[in-house]
């Protein structure tokens, strides 16, 4: 079993990810916000993190992302970031954030995604994480 924390404010997206990954032997825990995710990571070790790039609590999101990239306990945790499909009017701060995350994430997938895309993403990230 691959212990996996899914951080997404959408219960529907969590349920979709769950339907895709649980048959593949992933044990999922859901955090609907960054504060809950931080609490889970302080109390449990996860092998994989699936993180929505655009959460309502974005100030906390950046602190959280910095924490998971620098905390020695999380150095071997694979990270897949999910992004919404970008529209032509996508600009400003969101565009810069998107660019930063694409350049600094272990792997990312664009919502909506096919089941095989997510399976491939998590498999690749876990291989790299060791």
Secondary structure, DSSP 8 states (H G I E B T S, - for coil): -EEEEEE-S-HHHHHHHHHHHGGGTEEEEEESSHHHHHHHHHH---SEEEEES--S-HHHHHHHHHHHHH-GGGTT-EEEEEEE---TT--HHHHHHHHHHHHH-SEEEEES--HHHHHHHHHHHHHHH-
